[in-house]
Amino acid sequence: WGNLKQWVFGMIGTLRRRFRWRFLFTGFFLLSMAAVCWNLETSQSYWIFH
């Protein structure tokens, strides 16, 4: 179990170093906001929002 625990913590450390999490989360947030806006613009009640 000690070896597995050490491997898991090593993997988490590698992932934390490898990615720029701030930019990844910011990009995901902006992509989700764009999807919401696109969904609102294609809905039947678009005139309510403008």
N, CA, C and O atoms as a GROMACS GRO file, in nm:
protein
  200
    1TRP      N    1   0.082  -0.120   0.000
    1TRP     CA    2   0.000   0.000   0.000
    1TRP      C    3   0.086   0.126   0.000
    1TRP      O    4   0.048   0.228  -0.057
    2GLY      N    5   0.202   0.118   0.064
    2GLY     CA    6   0.289   0.234   0.068
    2GLY      C    7   0.338   0.273  -0.069
    2GLY      O    8   0.350   0.392  -0.101
    3ASN      N    9   0.368   0.172  -0.152
    3ASN     CA   10   0.416   0.200  -0.287
    3ASN      C   11   0.306   0.263  -0.372
    3ASN      O   12   0.333   0.354  -0.450
    4LEU      N   13   0.182   0.215  -0.357
    4LEU     CA   14   0.070   0.271  -0.431
    4LEU      C   15   0.044   0.416  -0.389
    4LEU      O   16   0.020   0.503  -0.473
    5LYS      N   17   0.050   0.441  -0.259
    5LYS     CA   18   0.029   0.576  -0.208
    5LYS      C   19   0.137   0.671  -0.262
    5LYS      O   20   0.108   0.784  -0.300
    6GLN      N   21   0.260   0.625  -0.263
    6GLN     CA   22   0.370   0.706  -0.315
    6GLN      C   23   0.351   0.733  -0.464
    6GLN      O   24   0.380   0.843  -0.511
    7TRP      N   25   0.304   0.634  -0.538
    7TRP     CA   26   0.281   0.651  -0.681
    7TRP      C   27   0.170   0.753  -0.707
    7TRP      O   28   0.182   0.836  -0.796
    8VAL      N   29   0.061   0.745  -0.628
    8VAL     CA   30  -0.051   0.838  -0.646
    8VAL      C   31  -0.006   0.981  -0.617
    8VAL      O   32  -0.038   1.073  -0.693
    9PHE      N   33   0.066   1.000  -0.507
    9PHE     CA   34   0.113   1.135  -0.475
    9PHE      C   35   0.213   1.186  -0.579
    9PHE      O   36   0.214   1.305  -0.609
   10GLY      N   37   0.294   1.099  -0.633
   10GLY     CA   38   0.385   1.138  -0.740
   10GLY      C   39   0.311   1.179  -0.866
   10GLY      O   40   0.350   1.275  -0.933
   11MET      N   41   0.204   1.107  -0.898
   11MET     CA   42   0.123   1.140  -1.015
   11MET      C   43   0.054   1.274  -0.997
   11MET      O   44   0.048   1.354  -1.090
   12ILE      N   45   0.001   1.300  -0.878
   12ILE     CA   46  -0.064   1.428  -0.850
   12ILE      C   47   0.037   1.542  -0.862
   12ILE      O   48   0.007   1.647  -0.918
   13GLY      N   49   0.156   1.522  -0.808
   13GLY     CA   50   0.260   1.624  -0.818
   13GLY      C   51   0.300   1.651  -0.962
   13GLY      O   52   0.323   1.765  -1.000
   14THR      N   53   0.309   1.545  -1.042
   14THR     CA   54   0.343   1.562  -1.184
   14THR      C   55   0.234   1.640  -1.256
   14THR      O   56   0.266   1.727  -1.337
   15LEU      N   57   0.109   1.610  -1.229
   15LEU     CA   58  -0.001   1.682  -1.294
   15LEU      C   59  -0.003   1.828  -1.252
   15LEU      O   60  -0.032   1.916  -1.333
   16ARG      N   61   0.027   1.854  -1.125
   16ARG     CA   62   0.028   1.993  -1.078
   16ARG      C   63   0.139   2.073  -1.144
   16ARG      O   64   0.122   2.192  -1.172
   17ARG      N   65   0.251   2.011  -1.170
   17ARG     CA   66   0.362   2.082  -1.235
   17ARG      C   67   0.343   2.093  -1.386
   17ARG      O   68   0.388   2.190  -1.446
   18ARG      N   69   0.279   1.995  -1.446
   18ARG     CA   70   0.274   1.988  -1.591
   18ARG      C   71   0.179   2.090  -1.652
   18ARG      O   72   0.210   2.150  -1.755
   19PHE      N   73   0.064   2.113  -1.590
   19PHE     CA   74  -0.039   2.199  -1.648
   19PHE      C   75  -0.040   2.335  -1.580
   19PHE      O   76  -0.005   2.348  -1.462
   20ARG      N   77  -0.081   2.435  -1.655
   20ARG     CA   78  -0.108   2.568  -1.600
   20ARG      C   79  -0.257   2.571  -1.567
   20ARG      O   80  -0.338   2.607  -1.652
   21TRP      N   81  -0.290   2.533  -1.447
   21TRP     CA   82  -0.430   2.511  -1.410
   21TRP      C   83  -0.513   2.638  -1.418
   21TRP      O   84  -0.631   2.633  -1.451
   22ARG      N   85  -0.452   2.754  -1.388
   22ARG     CA   86  -0.528   2.879  -1.397
   22ARG      C   87  -0.578   2.902  -1.538
   22ARG      O   88  -0.694   2.937  -1.560
   23PHE      N   89  -0.489   2.883  -1.636
   23PHE     CA   90  -0.528   2.905  -1.775
   23PHE      C   91  -0.626   2.799  -1.823
   23PHE      O   92  -0.716   2.828  -1.902
   24LEU      N   93  -0.609   2.677  -1.776
   24LEU     CA   94  -0.700   2.569  -1.814
   24LEU      C   95  -0.841   2.596  -1.763
   24LEU      O   96  -0.938   2.581  -1.837
   25PHE      N   97  -0.852   2.636  -1.635
   25PHE     CA   98  -0.984   2.666  -1.579
   25PHE      C   99  -1.044   2.791  -1.641
   25PHE      O  100  -1.165   2.797  -1.663
   26THR      N  101  -0.961   2.891  -1.669
   26THR     CA  102  -1.012   3.012  -1.733
   26THR      C  103  -1.065   2.982  -1.872
   26THR      O  104  -1.170   3.031  -1.911
   27GLY      N  105  -0.993   2.901  -1.948
   27GLY     CA  106  -1.039   2.862  -2.081
   27GLY      C  107  -1.168   2.782  -2.076
   27GLY      O  108  -1.256   2.802  -2.159
   28PHE      N  109  -1.178   2.691  -1.980
   28PHE     CA  110  -1.301   2.612  -1.967
   28PHE      C  111  -1.418   2.701  -1.928
   28PHE      O  112  -1.529   2.683  -1.978
   29PHE      N  113  -1.394   2.798  -1.839
   29PHE     CA  114  -1.499   2.890  -1.798
   29PHE      C  115  -1.546   2.974  -1.915
   29PHE      O  116  -1.667   2.991  -1.935
   30LEU      N  117  -1.453   3.028  -1.993
   30LEU     CA  118  -1.491   3.109  -2.108
   30LEU      C  119  -1.564   3.028  -2.215
   30LEU      O  120  -1.657   3.077  -2.278
   31LEU      N  121  -1.521   2.904  -2.233
   31LEU     CA  122  -1.590   2.817  -2.329
   31LEU      C  123  -1.732   2.787  -2.284
   31LEU      O  124  -1.824   2.783  -2.366
   32SER      N  125  -1.751   2.765  -2.155
   32SER     CA  126  -1.886   2.738  -2.105
   32SER      C  127  -1.973   2.864  -2.114
   32SER      O  128  -2.093   2.853  -2.141
   33MET      N  129  -1.915   2.982  -2.090
   33MET     CA  130  -1.993   3.105  -2.105
   33MET      C  131  -2.033   3.127  -2.251
   33MET      O  132  -2.144   3.173  -2.278
   34ALA      N  133  -1.944   3.094  -2.344
   34ALA     CA  134  -1.978   3.107  -2.485
   34ALA      C  135  -2.090   3.010  -2.523
   34ALA      O  136  -2.177   3.044  -2.603
   35ALA      N  137  -2.088   2.891  -2.466
   35ALA     CA  138  -2.194   2.794  -2.494
   35ALA      C  139  -2.328   2.843  -2.439
   35ALA      O  140  -2.431   2.825  -2.504
   36VAL      N  141  -2.327   2.903  -2.322
   36VAL     CA  142  -2.451   2.956  -2.264
   36VAL      C  143  -2.504   3.070  -2.351
   36VAL      O  144  -2.624   3.076  -2.379
   37CYS      N  145  -2.416   3.160  -2.393
   37CYS     CA  146  -2.460   3.272  -2.477
   37CYS      C  147  -2.514   3.223  -2.611
   37CYS      O  148  -2.614   3.274  -2.660
   38TRP      N  149  -2.447   3.123  -2.668
   38TRP     CA  150  -2.495   3.069  -2.795
   38TRP      C  151  -2.631   3.002  -2.777
   38TRP      O  152  -2.718   3.013  -2.864
   39ASN      N  153  -2.649   2.935  -2.665
   39ASN     CA  154  -2.777   2.871  -2.636
   39ASN      C  155  -2.886   2.976  -2.618
   39ASN      O  156  -2.999   2.956  -2.665
   40LEU      N  157  -2.856   3.086  -2.552
   40LEU     CA  158  -2.956   3.191  -2.534
   40LEU      C  159  -2.990   3.259  -2.666
   40LEU      O  160  -3.106   3.293  -2.690
   41GLU      N  161  -2.892   3.279  -2.751
   41GLU     CA  162  -2.918   3.346  -2.878
   41GLU      C  163  -2.999   3.261  -2.974
   41GLU      O  164  -3.068   3.314  -3.061
   42THR      N  165  -2.992   3.130  -2.961
   42THR     CA  166  -3.067   3.044  -3.052
   42THR      C  167  -3.202   3.004  -2.995
   42THR      O  168  -3.276   2.928  -3.058
   43SER      N  169  -3.235   3.053  -2.876
   43SER     CA  170  -3.364   3.016  -2.817
   43SER      C  171  -3.476   3.103  -2.875
   43SER      O  172  -3.450   3.206  -2.938
   44GLN      N  173  -3.598   3.061  -2.852
   44GLN     CA  174  -3.714   3.134  -2.903
   44GLN      C  175  -3.737   3.264  -2.827
   44GLN      O  176  -3.798   3.357  -2.881
   45SER      N  177  -3.690   3.272  -2.704
   45SER     CA  178  -3.714   3.392  -2.623
   45SER      C  179  -3.596   3.488  -2.626
   45SER      O  180  -3.571   3.558  -2.527
   46TYR      N  181  -3.523   3.492  -2.736
   46TYR     CA  182  -3.404   3.577  -2.746
   46TYR      C  183  -3.440   3.725  -2.734
   46TYR      O  184  -3.361   3.803  -2.682
   47TRP      N  185  -3.557   3.763  -2.781
   47TRP     CA  186  -3.596   3.904  -2.779
   47TRP      C  187  -3.615   3.955  -2.637
   47TRP      O  188  -3.609   4.076  -2.614
   48ILE      N  189  -3.638   3.867  -2.541
   48ILE     CA  190  -3.654   3.909  -2.402
   48ILE      C  191  -3.522   3.962  -2.348
   48ILE      O  192  -3.521   4.056  -2.268
   49PHE      N  193  -3.412   3.903  -2.390
   49PHE     CA  194  -3.282   3.942  -2.336
   49PHE      C  195  -3.228   4.068  -2.400
   49PHE      O  196  -3.131   4.125  -2.350
   50HIS      N  197  -3.288   4.115  -2.511
   50HIS     CA  198  -3.238   4.236  -2.578
   50HIS      C  199  -3.349   4.336  -2.592
   50HIS      O  200  -3.327   4.445  -2.645
   0.00000   0.00000   0.00000
